[in-house]
Each structure stands twice: as C-alpha cells, then as structure tokens.
C-alpha cells in the first residue's frame, strides 16, 4: 500500500484530498503547514508528498528545501498542489526540486487522484 503525505493548510481541502486517496486504497498522512509536514515526512517516509505552497508557519517551498537536505528527502517525489499559476512561482518550485506542479483550480479532486495514482504506477 502506497503512502501519501498531504500538506495543506485549508482543512476542508485537505480532508477532501485525504478522503479521495483513502477511498482509492492509499495510506494517507496529513499536515496543516510546512513545519508539521517536514516532521511527518521525515517520521513516516511517504512514497510521495503533495503540498500546498502558501501556508502559515512554514511555506511549502521552505519545507521542500529542508526535505532536500535530508538523505531520504532528497529523492522523494513531491507534487505541488496550489492555486498559484504564476510563472515565477512555478520556476522557483521546479528549482527547489519539485517533481510536478498542479494548479488545484484546474482539476477536480478525482483528476488529481488519477494523476498521482498513475505517477505511482498503481
């Protein structure tokens, strides 16, 4: 069973995403900000991390930068789920080692689940 970490500060959105992946048979972990996400990621070592960018306490890009400093974290697949589609934000995310970038408002939750499931080879 593949494990996914969802890092999202919007509780309603996080719950929708967690429920959608759980229904598809994934084990899910969740965090409400980058600081908590970093801790959960290093403790549970998920197969993939889905993170928002703009969050309180620690933003998603800072979390990714810190993850990439860890031996395990340097290779974990990370997909950004955000509503920001600005080119400079996307470029910064890719520069920090983000593997995929999804604009939440462009896709349904089901489409997001399908993309991640395909990425994980399930």
Secondary structure, DSSP 8 states (H G I E B T S, - for coil): --EEEEE-S-HHHHHHHHHHHHHTT-EEEEESSHHHHHHHHHHH--SEEEE-SS-SSS-HHHHHHHHTTSTTTTTSEEEEEES---HHHHHHHHHTT-SEEEEGGGS-HHHHHHHHHHHTT-
